[in-house]
Amino acid sequence: METLTTSFSSPEKTLFQLMTGFFASKLLAVAVDLDLFTWLSERPRSFEEISTHFGLAERPCRTLLDALLNLQLLEKRDNHYLNSAMSEALLVRGRPDYQGPHVRLLDNLYGACDQLRAALFEDRPISRDYSYFFSPEGNGTSATHYSTLMHDSSIAPVMVLPQYWDFSDSQTVMDVGGGYGRLCLTLVSQYPHLKTVLFDLPEVCQKASELLETYPRGLAGRVQLQPGNFFHDPLPSGADTIVMMRITHDWPRERVEMLFRKAFDALPSGGRLLIYETLKDQGPFPGEAAFISLLLLLISPAGECRTFAELRYLLEKSGFANVELIPTIYFYGLVVAEKP
């Protein structure tokens, strides 16, 4: 087989990949939208099968498959196409680590990225599709739209959380901003003694109630819905463990500190606050969470990822002690703080 020896230097290749990165991102989103990887997971397919199944003419079909091969999302054997190991693990619907919801979430911002320069120089969000950020007291559709995105994209981080923190010593766990209850349901399914409280906006709790009705009473009965607004209302007491998952990066520092103080007031002595969040690294390079901050720059007025040191300072300022960091999957970290 003839191949061309690349004349790219390593820096040139890296730069070219950056320049064409938007092609790769959009191509991935299109392939996920087609559910190509789930279909190929059944068995390898020929070019003709793929072209016919998706209704693609020869040239665009060849271009699509060549690009996916180059991105190592597909492999080709005996003139048949199949998923790479990465695609098989992460891009097949129904798999535990399926990343389709994350791909769709980020693809929603594809158009907004065209105005990234304006977001940087004017310090304002470009997209108002997530009006939850602009009206956190809730206005029906916006809050539930955002909660749906968070629910769909939370499978992997929720499923692995009990691997990093043992809830056996907890009696009642409150999930603040818990959406439709994925974390609560996961915890009650793994800890038979545990009771949970889901605290979120009334319209979100209504959607959660509808979802809970589809689960066995033995599980759903241990998830108490508590409608409220975590900015305007005090957090209810009674839980010995409070979880805030993907909450703090949405809001400015002063609001995060307010939430920490409310959690401190709601917990008993010895109670714990768990912050499960996308965190920046504390070394010279901030890590992949820097791109989450870019996402937040496009959609929220003041959201950004923070370092463990920043969160620890706010937690200790709010009265918490024994603050520790437990690294988990991806760029998620679990920050645990105890009320003295």
Helices and strands as residue ranges (DSSP letters): H 10-19, H 21-34, H 36-40, E 45-46, H 47-54, H 58-70, E 74-77, E 80-83, H 85-90, H 100-107, G 112-115, H 116-122, G 131-133, H 141-152, H 155-164, G 167-169, E 172-176, H 182-190, E 195-200, H 202-212, H 217-220, E 223-227, E 241-245, G 248-250, H 253-266, E 272-280, H 289-299, E 306-307, H 308-317, E 321-327, E 332-338
